């Protein structure tokens, strides 16, 4: 089997091994692949592995040798899964590999909002503590989480993991799912969309990006939130209308927003959130601890091995 990885660098910048894939066939790995080179680099490969490189219907039409697509992520919207299904090509993703890492990052962002750790550390290194008259000082408001309410939008594996952490901090937890699933009732109280927006002190996004979830955080929904709400996004940048959020940050309707994802990545220099002092922006790192990426690699290899054995797993286009 010929296997090509079109954009392997973010998954493995050199601290992991591709050996698992090498044991399954003839492997070629590209760090990154420009759109215009996708078809040529696939060539006559049987299995195509991607992270964020788009695979369109035109790509499938031009590369009839493809029999398998593996996505090095949970989200798979970079692949035209309908076009793949029409050609009987299974598309397999990586569920659950980053649950712990993303939940941990969610609270790293939230705790930074609460304590301004980096800013206070920088102030100490600038000499502000040495020059201070008192034995301590703080430059920004500090807050406790205990007794506050966290609203979690999207209560799958990651949402539930975040809910458990919130409970450990003494928070009340509300949950809303766009699906009908009500798993995790021992962790959170399921409420309506309107109730979650109205009652949550902290809102954390953990839902997938679909047409019905794109732009769910916008001027209208922000208006229904508590004054001074904190917004955390470690899910998908397109869930938020960024200009509307920036407006709410400037007016202090939203106390702070901490986002590990934005609508266009890498972030554009004119992204409106960059100009908000009360925003925290990180470069899509929630998924990326080495342990998490190793788990992703292992599952990706297992997915391809299962396909080769005639037992396809984690397939997102079941109609293929």
MOZILIN-V23293 format. One record per pair of residues at least 24 apart in sequence whose C-alpha atoms are under 10 Angstrom apart, sorted by the first residue. I is the first residue (numbers start at 1). J is the second residue. Records with the same first field share a line. If there is no record, write none. Layout:
I=J ; J
This chain:
1=25 ; 26 ; 27 ; 45 ; 46 ; 47 ; 308
2=26 ; 27 ; 28 ; 42 ; 43 ; 44 ; 45 ; 46 ; 47 ; 48 ; 65 ; 66
3=27 ; 28 ; 29 ; 42 ; 44 ; 45 ; 46 ; 47 ; 48 ; 49 ; 66 ; 68 ; 69 ; 304
4=28 ; 29 ; 30 ; 41 ; 42 ; 43 ; 44 ; 45 ; 46 ; 47 ; 48 ; 49 ; 50 ; 69
5=29 ; 30 ; 31 ; 32 ; 33 ; 41 ; 42 ; 45 ; 47 ; 48 ; 49 ; 50 ; 51 ; 53 ; 70 ; 71 ; 72
6=30 ; 31 ; 32 ; 33 ; 34 ; 37 ; 38 ; 41 ; 42 ; 48 ; 49 ; 50 ; 51 ; 52 ; 53 ; 54
7=31 ; 32 ; 33 ; 34 ; 49 ; 50 ; 51 ; 52 ; 53 ; 72
8=32 ; 33 ; 49 ; 50 ; 51 ; 52 ; 53 ; 72
9=51
10=51 ; 52 ; 72 ; 288 ; 293
11=50 ; 51 ; 72 ; 73 ; 287 ; 288 ; 290 ; 292 ; 293 ; 294 ; 296 ; 297
12=288 ; 290 ; 293 ; 294 ; 297
15=290 ; 293 ; 294
16=290 ; 291 ; 293 ; 294 ; 297
17=294 ; 297
18=297 ; 298 ; 301
19=297 ; 301
20=297 ; 298 ; 300 ; 301 ; 302 ; 304 ; 305
21=297 ; 298 ; 300 ; 301 ; 302 ; 304 ; 305
22=301
23=301 ; 305
24=301 ; 304 ; 305 ; 308
38=63
39=63
42=66
47=89 ; 304
48=91
49=91 ; 92 ; 300 ; 304
50=76 ; 78 ; 79 ; 93
51=75 ; 76 ; 78 ; 79 ; 93
52=76 ; 77 ; 78 ; 79
53=78 ; 79
54=78 ; 79 ; 80
55=79 ; 80 ; 81 ; 83 ; 84
56=80 ; 81 ; 82 ; 83 ; 84
57=81 ; 82 ; 83 ; 84 ; 86 ; 87
58=83
59=83 ; 84
60=84 ; 86 ; 87 ; 89
61=87
66=90
67=91 ; 307
68=92 ; 304 ; 307 ; 308 ; 312
69=93 ; 303 ; 304 ; 315
70=94 ; 300 ; 301 ; 303 ; 304 ; 314 ; 315
71=296 ; 300 ; 303
72=293 ; 296 ; 297 ; 299 ; 300
73=97 ; 98 ; 287 ; 293 ; 296 ; 297 ; 300
74=98 ; 208 ; 296 ; 314 ; 316
75=208 ; 209 ; 235 ; 236 ; 316
76=208 ; 209 ; 316
77=208 ; 209 ; 210
80=317
81=316 ; 317 ; 318 ; 319 ; 320
82=317 ; 319 ; 320
83=317 ; 320
84=317 ; 319 ; 320
85=316 ; 317 ; 318 ; 319 ; 320
86=317 ; 319 ; 320
87=320
88=317 ; 318 ; 319 ; 320
89=315 ; 317 ; 318 ; 319 ; 320
90=307 ; 312 ; 313 ; 314 ; 315 ; 316 ; 317 ; 318 ; 319 ; 320
91=303 ; 312 ; 313 ; 314 ; 315 ; 316 ; 317 ; 318 ; 320
92=300 ; 303 ; 304 ; 307 ; 312 ; 313 ; 314 ; 315 ; 316 ; 317 ; 318
93=296 ; 299 ; 300 ; 303 ; 313 ; 314 ; 315 ; 316
94=295 ; 296 ; 297 ; 298 ; 299 ; 300 ; 303 ; 313 ; 314 ; 315 ; 316
95=157 ; 296 ; 299 ; 300 ; 314
96=156 ; 157 ; 158 ; 292 ; 295 ; 296 ; 299
97=287 ; 291 ; 292 ; 293 ; 294 ; 295 ; 296 ; 297 ; 298 ; 299
98=157 ; 158 ; 286 ; 287 ; 288 ; 289 ; 291 ; 292 ; 293 ; 295 ; 296
99=156 ; 157 ; 158 ; 159 ; 160 ; 161 ; 162 ; 286 ; 287 ; 292
100=157 ; 158 ; 161 ; 162 ; 286 ; 287 ; 289 ; 291 ; 292
101=158 ; 161 ; 285 ; 286 ; 287 ; 288 ; 289 ; 290 ; 291 ; 292 ; 293
102=158 ; 159 ; 161 ; 162 ; 206 ; 234 ; 235 ; 260 ; 285 ; 286 ; 287 ; 288 ; 289 ; 292
103=157 ; 158 ; 159 ; 160 ; 161 ; 162 ; 163 ; 164 ; 165 ; 166 ; 206 ; 234 ; 286 ; 287
104=158 ; 161 ; 162 ; 165 ; 286 ; 287
105=162 ; 234 ; 260 ; 285 ; 286 ; 287
106=158 ; 159 ; 162 ; 165 ; 204 ; 205 ; 206 ; 232 ; 233 ; 234 ; 235 ; 258 ; 259 ; 260 ; 286
107=162 ; 165 ; 166 ; 204 ; 232
108=258 ; 286
109=231 ; 232 ; 233 ; 234 ; 257 ; 258 ; 259 ; 260 ; 280 ; 281 ; 282 ; 286
110=145 ; 202 ; 204 ; 230 ; 231 ; 232 ; 256 ; 257 ; 258 ; 280
111=142 ; 143 ; 144 ; 145
112=142 ; 258 ; 280
113=140 ; 141 ; 142 ; 143 ; 230 ; 231 ; 232 ; 255 ; 256 ; 257 ; 258 ; 278 ; 279 ; 280
114=140 ; 141 ; 142 ; 143 ; 144 ; 145 ; 230 ; 256
115=139 ; 140 ; 141 ; 142 ; 143 ; 144
116=140 ; 141 ; 142
144=169 ; 170 ; 171
145=169 ; 170 ; 171 ; 172 ; 201 ; 202
146=170 ; 171 ; 172
147=171 ; 172 ; 201
148=172 ; 173 ; 199 ; 200 ; 201 ; 202
149=173 ; 174 ; 196 ; 199 ; 200 ; 201 ; 202 ; 203
150=174 ; 175 ; 188 ; 196 ; 199 ; 200 ; 201 ; 202 ; 203 ; 204 ; 229 ; 230 ; 231
151=175 ; 176 ; 188 ; 189 ; 190 ; 191 ; 193 ; 195 ; 196 ; 197 ; 198 ; 199 ; 200 ; 201 ; 202 ; 203 ; 204 ; 205 ; 231
152=176 ; 177 ; 188 ; 190 ; 196 ; 197 ; 200 ; 202 ; 203 ; 204 ; 205 ; 206 ; 207 ; 232
153=177 ; 178 ; 193 ; 196 ; 197 ; 203 ; 204 ; 205 ; 206 ; 207 ; 208
154=178 ; 179 ; 181 ; 204 ; 205 ; 206 ; 207 ; 208 ; 235
155=179 ; 181 ; 182 ; 183 ; 184 ; 185 ; 188 ; 190 ; 205 ; 206 ; 207
156=181 ; 182 ; 183 ; 184 ; 206 ; 207 ; 208
157=183 ; 184 ; 206
158=205 ; 206 ; 207 ; 234 ; 235
159=184 ; 188 ; 204 ; 205 ; 206 ; 207
160=184 ; 185 ; 186 ; 187 ; 188 ; 206
161=187
162=187 ; 204 ; 206
163=187 ; 188 ; 204
164=188
171=201 ; 202
172=200 ; 201
173=200 ; 202
174=199 ; 200 ; 203
175=200 ; 203 ; 204
176=207
177=206 ; 207
178=207 ; 208 ; 212 ; 213
179=207
193=221
194=221 ; 224 ; 225
195=224 ; 225
196=224 ; 225 ; 226
197=221 ; 222 ; 223 ; 224 ; 225 ; 226 ; 229
198=222 ; 223 ; 224 ; 225 ; 226 ; 227 ; 229
199=224 ; 225 ; 226 ; 229
200=225 ; 226 ; 229 ; 230 ; 231
201=225 ; 226 ; 227 ; 228 ; 229 ; 230 ; 231 ; 254 ; 255
202=226 ; 228 ; 229 ; 230 ; 231 ; 232 ; 254 ; 255 ; 256 ; 257
203=229 ; 230 ; 231 ; 232 ; 233 ; 257
204=230 ; 231 ; 232 ; 233 ; 234 ; 235 ; 257 ; 258 ; 259
205=231 ; 232 ; 233 ; 234 ; 235 ; 236 ; 237 ; 239 ; 240 ; 259
206=232 ; 233 ; 234 ; 235 ; 236 ; 239
207=233 ; 234 ; 235 ; 236 ; 239
208=235 ; 236 ; 238 ; 239
209=235 ; 236 ; 237 ; 238 ; 239
210=238 ; 239
211=239
212=239
213=238 ; 239 ; 240
214=238 ; 239 ; 240 ; 241
215=239 ; 240 ; 241 ; 242 ; 244 ; 263
216=240 ; 241
217=241 ; 242 ; 244 ; 245
218=242 ; 243 ; 244 ; 245 ; 248
219=243 ; 244 ; 245 ; 246 ; 247 ; 248
220=244
222=248 ; 253 ; 254
223=248 ; 253 ; 254
225=253 ; 254
226=253 ; 254 ; 255
227=252 ; 253 ; 254 ; 255
228=252 ; 253 ; 254 ; 255 ; 256
229=253 ; 254 ; 255 ; 256 ; 257
230=254 ; 255 ; 256 ; 257 ; 258 ; 279
231=255 ; 256 ; 257 ; 258 ; 259 ; 279
232=256 ; 257 ; 258 ; 259 ; 260 ; 261 ; 279 ; 280
233=257 ; 258 ; 259 ; 260 ; 261 ; 262 ; 281
234=258 ; 259 ; 260 ; 261 ; 262 ; 282 ; 284 ; 285 ; 286 ; 287
235=259 ; 260 ; 261 ; 262 ; 284 ; 286
236=260 ; 261 ; 262 ; 263 ; 264 ; 284
237=261 ; 262 ; 263 ; 264 ; 265 ; 284
238=262 ; 263 ; 264
239=263
242=271 ; 272 ; 273
243=271 ; 272 ; 273
244=272 ; 273
245=272 ; 273 ; 276 ; 279
246=271 ; 272 ; 273 ; 274 ; 275 ; 276 ; 277 ; 278 ; 279
247=272 ; 273 ; 276
248=276
249=273 ; 275 ; 276 ; 277 ; 278 ; 279
250=275 ; 276 ; 277 ; 278 ; 279
252=278
254=278 ; 279
255=279
256=280
257=281
258=282
259=283 ; 284
260=284 ; 285 ; 286 ; 287
261=285 ; 286
